[in-house]
């Protein structure tokens, strides 16, 4: 409802308002829409926010106020500009007018309305590297605020903080102020870095799985500020020059009003280039390649884009030139090394034949492919570098620094020191590869592992977890790590040791300015590697074979002893150790082995007689061995010679008539004594012992007596294997002819002792206990009294330098009338040396020829038989057993078996019987003559009665040795009494009134045993008989008379026919026999019932048993036995040989 009061005239000419009605005015004017905004630009260089680093994998926060922001100045889309992703990400400033000062004169530097507090967070999903460029762009302050001088300050600046956090470890990206203030209050109040102009840089952040990367930026600025994150535009130099030939990065340019009319690019110190639009890629490009020499810095490209209204926009980007071209190594292919000493060095200049690089060669180093083992022992001294929680250990060799102790290790230690301390470009890379390779070798080769040891894995664990371990690689001086800026530490042009394990594996250690060669390399190729590295740490390796030869000829400076004499004994004594035999061996054995080329036999002979030893001349003029010890040339040789001494000694001797007695004896002892000789060891002055060879040839000239010469021929020369001289890479100058040196040694083997009988061991006079003597076909004694038992003559000087002849002749005497010996053998030993008579004679009895016998000795042997004869008695029973005779007297027939090696002469015997008093008395005797070694004869003695006897036999041999043998036995009569009974008896029962009532109650009869006897008689020597009687029942009681009585009581129950057995017992021998008879029991039936019908069967049965009864065995006089079988029983027999016992027969 409120109106606007207009006071005419309204407006200003020519735009005056015209009133067309009350309260209403009309005004006319022109409105121009002018285009004042230039095109939108950004550089399409390398992508950064793509792949794993795509923007959706980041968490981005841009909120400087720390709380939700309202107001027209808050525009998140404009603050975090993603329009140029993936090429770049732009973080703009917030504009906050609340921070403007109330008065311009109160404005404080470093504080302004353009603020930001942004954070970008990323979590690594794998091992990777985030490579990006950054620019903090600060617009000139004059565009934002009045001149500083009008506000009371002389300088305007922005306060900026740009940090990177890697796993909570903080790294400042923007470091260092652009100015120094006299007052530090502003710095303390605002914090951060004070900038007056823009900053930029490149970073490469290595990430492992799970790493958290945070980029944090905050600022407050008087003018508009922007943070750009973009891809790195790095181009490589070309192969031909140290410059990059590249195109200007494409530019995105767009204008929504009039369109882009023209785009230009200007490169500082290079030129300006017109760009054209590429519709396919929707960007502006330049088709002209530009040359950007590598300058160690960067090239800034300025873009200018114009629209049709002549508005323009300016943008820029950076191009970094990096040398990624590897050097070109050139190595001499015909290098050979001549060893003038045991160890020589060859420098890198001898191998480098003009290696080149487009940006210049930085380092040229060489090494042996086997540097870890050639001329060094890296395992001799180790130090612990790292121990994991699983006790996996990384070791590092400790190199010797004193060249007098180890020349090669000291050289390597100096190289490492130079690489570390000289600050040579890329020297740290080579140094780290050295250290890595030393650790790898020590950990894998110097220590044993029970399982597969993954060194690379453990190395990475050590580098990631141990700061002490990292300090060995981050820099040569661990303290200088703190001085590295973030840009230096994470520069894409700076190597990160933790990520260069593969580089260290490929590059390795051992690199030096020279390589050593030793005698171990002579006559063979050594692989030498050369590494060329440029100033951008690009490197290339090349290798070749170097042929090594020792051309220093050997020189004999001292010879072995050329001739000497040794004894046969020493030559053949087993006194020298030889590993192929368990026991010591002789020189002769070693010589025979040497003839077959046995190397160990040659070595032992060298120790005995001297050989040629390789030696070197030390600084003091002494010849030393490979260990530097002086060589002792004298060899002490222990030879043998003979000597004899005499002495008088009492000995205990034996006489065939007198026995043993003492007598004086002159004893001569011959023995060996030690003699000492000195042989000489030969010396060959050499340079490389491995290529100086010494062959030995050995032979003998020994005659049939074992004497002669031992020859040793030495062939000494220097040479390589044939393959060396015929290899195509070995030059003609190296194929020189082989020079050979010959030396000869002759040793005489002889005998320096005259032969005499005291050099023999003569068997002593002896006594042997044998029976008789045996003879060979020559009439000499053999067997127990022969030399094989009494001993042979032996040559105790067993030197095998003589053909010793030993023979003997025996004379045997029978000793009569002496009790000490049986025979006496006089054995004469004959001694000879066939070497003095032209060889061994063919005749067996050579001792009969006086000219062949050197000497003789006599040995007396007494043969004494102390062995008694052996006799054995074989009688009718075993000794101590009993002879059972069937007659009344016994004749003894005993067989005597006697034997004696010396022969039996006579025997006698006695037969004794034990008396009632218990002692033995002579009963019979006899004697006889024997005349054989083995004799068998019989002794008989008749008429022997029962009793205990002992037969004693006495035999004698020719040497009056006696022997007794006895035969105890007993004689027992086993003849039974003669049992003859009636064949049949008939018994009638007598009626009997037992109760005296006048009535017959039963019938009864008694049969006496004697009534059954007919004509029985006692055993021989007995004087009476006794009888027993029993009814046969068919059980075991029938076989013995035990319990039987001398009568049978019969009643009515016994009526009928019964078998009865009569037992006849002879006294006092108590021998027993029996006879069976038929007993017929009858009754008139008075007192007994009629049982006639029941008694017909048993008689026939009893008769059958009588027929089958076994025969009686009867012992007869004289030991003969007869068997009586019963005749078949018949009725007629019973009729003619039966007795009826009447009632009135006395009972």
Buried (B, 14 or more C-beta within 10 A) or exposed (E): EEEEEEEEEBBEEEEEBEEEEEEEBEEEEEEEEEBEEBBBBBBBBBBBBEEEBEBEBBEBEBBBEEEEBEEEBBEEEEBBBEEBBBBBBBBBBBBBEEBBBEEBEEBBBBBBBBBBBBBBBBBBEEEBBBBBBBBBBBBEBEEBBEEBEEBBBEBBBBBBBBBBBBEEEEBBBBEEBBEEBEEEEBBEEBEBBBBBEBBBBBBBBBBBEEBEBBBBBBBBBBBBBBBBBBBBBBBBBBEEBBBBBBBBBBBBBBBEEBEBBBBBBBBEEBEEBEBEBEEEEEBBBBEEEBEBBBEEEBBBBBBBBBBEBEBBBEBBBBBBBBBEBBBBBBBBEEBBBBBEBBBBBBEBEBBBEEBEBBBEBBBBBBBBBEBBEBBBBBBEEBEEBBEBEEEBBBBBBBBBBEEEEBBBBBBBBBBBEBBBEEEBBBBBBBBBBBBBBBBBBBBEEBEEEEEEBEBEEBBBBBBEEBEEBBBBBBBBEBEEEEEBBBBEEBBBBEBBBBBBBEBBBEBBBBBBBBBBBBBBBBBBBBEBBBBBBBBBBBBBBBBBBBBBBBBBBBEBEBBBBEEBEBBBBBBBBEEBEBEEEEEEBBBBBBBBBBEEEBEEBBBBBBBBBBBBBBBBEEEEEEBBBEEEEEBEBEBEBEBBEBEEEEEEEEEEBBBBEEEEEEEEEEEEEBEBEEBEBEBBBBBBBBBBBBBBBBEBBBEBEBEEBBBBBBBBBBEBBBBBEEEBBEBEBBEEEBEEEEEEBEBEBBBEBBBBBEBBBBBBEBBEBBBBEBBBBEBEEEEBBBEBBBBEBBBBBBBEBEBBBBBBBBBBBBEBEEBEEBEBBBBBBEBBBBBBBBBEBEEBBEEEEBBEEEEBBBBBBEBBBBBBBEBBBBBEBBBBBEBEEBBBBBBBBBEBEBEBBBBBBBBBBEBEBBBBBBEEEEEBEEBBEEEEEBEEBEBEBEBEBEEBEBBBBBBBBBBBBBBEBEBEBBBBBBBEBBBBBBBEBBBBBBBBBBBBEEEEEEEBEBBBBBBBBBBBBBEBEBBBBBEEBBBBBBBBEEEEBBEEBEEBEEBBEBBBEBBBBBBBBBBBBBBEBEBBBBBBBBBBBBBEBEBBEEEEEEBEEEBEEBBEBBEEBEEBBBBBBEBEEEEEEBEEBEEEBBEEEBBEBEEEBEB
